[in-house]
């Protein structure tokens, strides 16, 4: 497995843990926590393997929000107020994953 892929998965898992901590503290369901964790692992993988020729921040944001989109539709349908913290976390962690890919994935 190439270094970019390993880096993407590693930093995606770290982002998943960071995102999951507040969810555990709020006693959210295990399926919600696993969904969030897997979103970040997949985002890290896709960011690291993407051939998009855009700035690393935009790449991280675009990929992360696209991966989030199907879940955001379901979440927003039942609990629209929860989309704001989810969007903020995606903004921060997506940007950081783009940075990690740029800095450590070479």
N, C-alpha and C positions, 0 to 999 in steps of 0.2 A: 504494500500500500504506500502510495507516495506521501511525502511530507506534508503537502498542502491539505490532503484529505485528513490525515491524522490530526493536524493542527485544527482544522475546521471542526472535527468531531469533538476534540478535547475542549476547545473553547465553547462550543455549543453546549456540551455537558455542564461546563462551569456556569454558563448563562442559565441553563435549566435549573441548576441548584439555587442560584441567586433568585430566580423567579419563583421557585417552589417554597422557599423559606417563609415568605409572608402568607402563602396559601396554607401551609401547615399550621402556622400560628393562628390562623382564622378558623381552623378545623374544617377546611373544605374537604370535599370527598376525594377519595384516592383517585378516581377516574379523572377528575379535573386536574389534579396535581400531575398525574402521569401524562395527560394530554399536553399540559404546559411544558413539561420537561422534554417530551418528544418533539414538540414544536421547535425548541431551541437546538436540539441535536440535529434535526433535519435542516434547520436554517443554517447552522454552522457548516454542515456538509455542502449544502447548495451554494452558499456564499463562496466557499473555498474552491468549488469546482466550476463556478460560473465564469463564462468568458466575456461577460459584460465589460465594455470599455468605458466605464464611468467612474467618477470619484468614489473612493472606498466608503465614504459615509452614505452616499446615495445607493450604492450597491447593497450595503448592509440593510438599509431601510427598505428598499424595494423588495428584496428577497424576503425579509422578515414579515413585512406587511402582507405580501402575497401568500405566504404560508399561513398566516393568521386568518386571512379573509374568510374561509369557509366556517371556521369556529366562531369568528366574530359575528357572522350572520346569525348563527344559532344562539349565541350569548345575547346579542342585542335584541333578539325577538322576545326573549323572556325577561332579561334584566338589562335594559339599555343603560342604566346608570353605571354599571360595572365596566362599560366599554372605555370610559375615560382613564381609569388606572391601568387597564390593559394596554391602551394605546400609548400611554406615557412609558410604561415598562418596555414596550416594543420599540419605541423611539430610542430609548437609552441603550438597551441591550443590542438592538440591531446595529446601531452606530458603533458600539464597542466591538461587535463581531466583525464588522467591516474593517475596523482599525486593526484588530488582532490578525485578520487575514493578510492585510497589507504589511504589517510589521513582522509577523512571525511565520507566515506561510510561504516564504520564498526559499 
